[in-house]
Amino acid sequence: MKLIIQIPCYNEAETLEIALNALPKHIDGVDVIEYLIINDGSKDNTVEVARNWGVNYIVNFRNNKGLARGFMAGLDACLRNGADIIVNTDADNQYCGDDIEKLIQPILRGEAGMVVGERPIDQTEHFSPLKKKLQHLGSWVVRKASKTDIPDAPSGFRAYSRHTAMRMNVINEYTYTLETIVQAGREKMAVTSVPIRTNAELRPSRLFSSMFGYVKKSMLTIGRALMMYKPLYCFAWIAGIFGVIGVGIGIRFLVYYFTGDGAGHIQSLILASMFIIIAVLCGVIGLLGDVIAANRKLLEEIQFELRKMDYGPGHEELKTNKRKEE
């Protein structure tokens, strides 16, 4: 059983060594622990710090490509280097490294393929009251969109089994945290969470410059992911809203018309027609999106099989084959 701990980095020379020193060197049930960093176009000596510490693998980007791209590049590198379990953590030492052992236990027991670390948000001192409420609100929206029970959706402290990592796809360029939960929930993957501890803040977050910007990008990411995995559901709701409004306005016009006062309410008839046409168009878009989503599922299955051929069998596949032979 091989565990690779990956850390996305962008100008993290000041905090990277602190985060690396906190990582576990041995975990019961794991034979090998290795470390990987994704250098996302850092301008400081992040790579030098990692090499001096003894990191096993370094993925280099020449320029900054964002957290989502870095996360997927890290998964690819981990899978190519034979990881059976992949843990993602941050270079600012936000998460307690000792909790990695707790994080991977559901995977070792075969209970889940993806585990999200649940931070004690209400007890985190450097989170403002507004940020705490927004964190809870965002997690609630993700739970509804993904049909999972993950209490801390924005948490980047996660563990993936090899099988689940090979199924991951991140389309947006902002962050992987929200989209991967929506994908996992909608694709019926085994997802769970475990409570973890956090450390004192070493630097401000670089993922967003303002709270409003974070909320806006997060809502767009959730909406896009939901429309990608459940297009008919999304557009049916939109069509229903416009349809109800259009029918309501149309009934209003008919009431006036049959009472002999329809001549002065032609605008209502035009408005009702517009809303009903929009509803029909949204319904058609939803049907087309559902057909495209079916094709996407087929492509994902093909991609998964190609990844298995490319990366080679992992611990799960070898274990299954051994049982078949017995």
C-alpha positions in Angstrom: 0.0 0.0 0.0 1.6 3.3 -1.2 0.5 6.7 0.0 1.6 9.9 -1.8 0.9 13.2 -0.1 0.6 16.1 -2.6 0.9 19.8 -1.9 0.0 22.5 -4.5 2.5 25.4 -4.1 2.6 29.0 -5.3 5.3 31.1 -3.7 5.3 29.0 -0.5 9.0 29.1 0.4 8.3 30.6 3.8 5.8 28.0 5.0 6.4 24.9 2.9 9.1 23.5 5.2 6.8 23.9 8.2 4.1 22.0 6.4 6.4 19.2 5.2 7.9 18.7 8.7 4.4 18.2 10.1 3.6 15.3 7.6 3.7 11.7 8.9 6.6 9.5 8.1 4.9 6.2 9.1 1.2 5.1 9.2 0.0 1.6 10.2 -1.4 -0.2 7.2 0.7 1.9 4.7 3.9 0.4 3.4 5.4 3.5 1.7 4.8 7.2 2.2 6.1 9.6 -0.5 5.7 13.3 -1.0 5.0 15.4 -4.1 4.6 19.2 -4.6 3.0 21.0 -7.6 5.0 24.1 -8.3 2.4 26.4 -9.9 4.7 28.9 -11.4 6.3 30.0 -8.2 8.7 33.1 -8.4 10.5 32.4 -5.1 12.7 29.4 -4.1 9.8 27.0 -3.3 11.3 24.3 -5.5 14.7 24.6 -3.7 13.1 24.3 -0.3 11.2 21.2 -1.4 14.4 19.6 -2.9 16.5 20.4 0.2 13.8 18.8 2.4 13.8 15.6 0.3 10.5 15.7 -1.6 10.2 12.7 -3.9 8.4 14.3 -6.8 8.1 17.8 -8.2 5.5 18.8 -10.9 6.6 22.1 -12.4 4.5 24.7 -14.2 6.3 27.5 -15.9 3.5 30.0 -15.1 0.7 30.1 -12.6 -2.2 27.9 -13.9 -4.5 27.9 -10.8 -5.4 25.6 -8.0 -7.7 23.3 -10.1 -5.1 22.7 -12.8 -2.4 22.1 -10.2 -4.6 19.6 -8.3 -5.3 17.5 -11.5 -1.6 17.6 -12.5 -0.8 16.3 -9.0 -3.3 13.5 -9.2 -1.9 12.5 -12.6 1.7 12.4 -11.2 0.6 10.4 -8.1 -1.2 7.8 -10.2 1.8 7.5 -12.6 4.0 6.9 -9.6 1.9 4.1 -8.3 -0.1 5.7 -5.5 -2.8 3.6 -3.9 -4.0 6.5 -1.8 -3.5 10.2 -2.5 -3.8 12.9 0.2 -4.0 16.5 -0.8 -3.0 19.2 1.8 -2.0 22.8 1.7 1.5 24.4 1.9 0.5 27.0 4.5 0.2 24.3 7.2 -3.5 25.0 7.7 -4.3 21.4 8.4 -2.8 19.2 11.1 -0.5 16.7 9.5 -1.0 14.1 12.2 -4.7 13.8 11.0 -3.7 12.3 7.7 -3.7 8.9 9.5 -7.3 9.5 10.5 -8.2 10.9 7.0 -7.2 7.7 5.2 -8.7 5.2 7.6 -12.1 5.0 5.7 -10.2 4.1 2.5 -8.0 1.5 4.2 -11.2 -0.1 5.6 -12.8 0.0 2.1 -15.7 2.2 3.3 -15.0 5.2 1.0 -13.1 6.3 -2.1 -13.0 9.9 -1.2 -12.6 11.4 2.3 -12.9 15.1 3.1 -11.5 16.6 6.3 -14.1 18.5 8.3 -12.6 21.6 9.9 -13.9 23.0 13.2 -15.1 26.1 11.5 -17.0 27.6 14.4 -13.9 27.2 16.7 -11.4 28.6 14.1 -10.3 31.9 15.6 -8.9 33.5 12.4 -12.3 33.0 10.6 -14.5 36.1 10.8 -18.1 35.6 11.8 -19.1 36.4 8.2 -16.7 33.8 6.8 -18.0 31.2 9.2 -21.6 31.8 8.1 -20.6 31.7 4.4 -18.6 28.5 4.9 -21.7 26.8 6.4 -24.0 28.3 3.7 -21.7 27.2 0.9 -21.4 23.6 2.3 -25.2 23.4 2.6 -25.6 24.4 -1.1 -23.0 21.8 -2.1 -24.8 19.2 -0.1 -28.1 19.9 -1.8 -26.4 20.0 -5.3 -24.4 16.8 -4.8 -26.8 14.9 -2.5 -24.0 14.1 -0.1 -23.7 14.9 3.6 -20.2 16.5 3.5 -20.3 19.3 6.2 -17.2 21.2 5.0 -17.2 21.3 1.2 -14.4 24.0 0.8 -11.9 21.9 2.8 -8.8 21.0 0.7 -7.6 18.4 3.1 -8.7 15.2 1.3 -7.8 11.6 0.6 -8.6 9.7 -2.6 -8.3 6.0 -3.4 -6.6 5.1 -6.7 -9.8 4.0 -8.2 -11.6 7.3 -7.3 -8.7 9.5 -8.4 -8.8 7.9 -11.8 -12.4 9.0 -12.2 -11.8 12.6 -11.1 -12.3 15.4 -13.7 -12.1 19.1 -12.9 -13.4 21.4 -15.6 -13.3 24.8 -13.9 -10.0 26.7 -13.5 -10.8 28.1 -10.0 -10.9 25.4 -7.4 -11.3 21.6 -7.3 -13.0 21.4 -3.9 -16.6 22.1 -4.8 -16.8 20.5 -8.3 -15.2 17.2 -7.1 -17.9 16.8 -4.4 -20.7 17.5 -6.9 -19.1 15.0 -9.3 -18.6 12.3 -6.7 -22.2 12.7 -5.3 -23.9 12.7 -8.7 -21.8 9.8 -9.9 -22.7 7.7 -6.8 -19.1 7.5 -5.5 -18.5 6.5 -1.9 -17.8 9.8 -0.1 -17.4 10.5 3.6 -15.8 13.0 6.0 -13.9 12.9 9.2 -13.3 15.6 11.8 -9.8 17.2 11.7 -7.8 19.8 13.5 -6.4 23.0 12.0 -3.3 25.1 12.9 -2.8 28.8 13.4 -2.9 30.9 10.3 0.6 31.6 8.8 -0.6 33.7 5.9 -3.8 35.0 4.4 -5.6 32.9 1.8 -4.5 33.4 -1.8 -7.6 31.7 -3.3 -9.7 34.9 -3.2 -9.0 38.6 -2.8 -12.5 39.4 -1.3 -15.3 37.6 0.3 -17.7 38.7 -2.4 -15.4 37.4 -5.1 -15.1 34.0 -3.3 -18.9 33.7 -3.0 -19.5 34.7 -6.7 -16.9 32.2 -8.0 -18.1 29.5 -5.7 -21.7 29.8 -6.8 -20.7 29.8 -10.5 -18.6 26.7 -9.9 -21.4 24.9 -8.2 -24.0 26.0 -10.8 -21.7 24.9 -13.7 -21.0 21.5 -12.1 -24.7 20.9 -11.4 -25.7 21.8 -15.0 -22.9 19.6 -16.3 -24.0 16.5 -14.3 -27.8 17.1 -14.1 -28.7 19.4 -17.0 -32.3 18.2 -17.4 -32.9 18.8 -13.6 -31.5 22.4 -13.8 -33.2 23.5 -17.0 -36.5 21.8 -16.0 -36.6 24.1 -12.9 -35.8 27.2 -15.0 -38.5 26.2 -17.6 -41.0 25.5 -14.8 -40.4 29.0 -13.3 -40.8 30.8 -16.6 -43.8 28.5 -17.5 -45.7 29.2 -14.3 -45.2 33.0 -14.7 -46.2 32.9 -18.4 -49.3 30.8 -17.7 -50.3 33.0 -14.7 -50.0 36.2 -16.9 -52.0 34.4 -19.6 -54.8 33.5 -17.2 -54.9 37.1 -16.1 -55.3 38.2 -19.8 -58.1 35.6 -20.3 -60.0 36.8 -17.3 -60.0 40.3 -18.6 -60.8 39.1 -22.1 -63.9 37.1 -21.2 -65.1 40.0 -19.0 -65.0 42.2 -22.1 -61.9 44.2 -21.1 -59.3 42.3 -23.1 -58.5 45.1 -25.6 -56.5 47.1 -23.0 -54.4 44.2 -21.9 -52.6 43.0 -25.1 -49.3 43.7 -23.4 -50.1 40.9 -20.9 -50.7 38.5 -23.8 -47.4 39.4 -25.4 -45.5 39.0 -22.1 -47.2 35.7 -21.4 -46.2 34.4 -24.8 -42.6 35.5 -24.2 -42.4 33.7 -20.9 -43.9 30.5 -22.3 -41.6 30.5 -25.3 -38.6 30.9 -22.9 -39.9 28.0 -20.9 -40.2 25.8 -24.0 -36.7 26.8 -25.1 -35.3 26.0 -21.6 -37.0 22.6 -21.7 -35.5 21.8 -25.1 -32.0 22.9 -23.9 -32.5 20.6 -20.9 -33.3 17.6 -23.1 -30.3 18.3 -25.4 -28.1 18.7 -22.3 -29.4 15.4 -21.0 -28.4 13.7 -24.3 -24.9 15.3 -24.1 -24.6 14.2 -20.5 -25.2 10.6 -21.5 -22.4 10.9 -24.1 -20.2 12.4 -21.4 -20.8 9.4 -19.2 -19.7 7.1 -22.0 -16.6 9.2 -22.6 -15.8 9.1 -18.8 -15.9 5.3 -18.9 -13.6 5.3 -21.9 -11.3 7.7 -20.1 -11.3 5.6 -17.0 -10.4 2.4 -18.9 -7.6 4.3 -20.7 -6.3 5.6 -17.4 -6.2 2.1 -16.0 -4.2 1.0 -19.1 -1.9 4.0 -18.8 -1.3 4.1 -15.0 -1.3 0.3 -14.5 -3.3 -1.7 -11.9 -3.3 -0.5 -8.4 -3.7 -2.2 -5.0 -7.5 -2.5 -5.4 -7.3 -4.2 -8.8 -4.5 -6.5 -7.8 -6.4 -7.5 -4.7 -9.6 -8.2 -6.7 -7.6 -10.3 -9.3 -6.0 -12.3 -6.5 -9.4 -13.2 -5.1 -10.6 -14.3 -8.5 -7.6 -16.6 -8.9 -8.2 -18.2 -5.5 
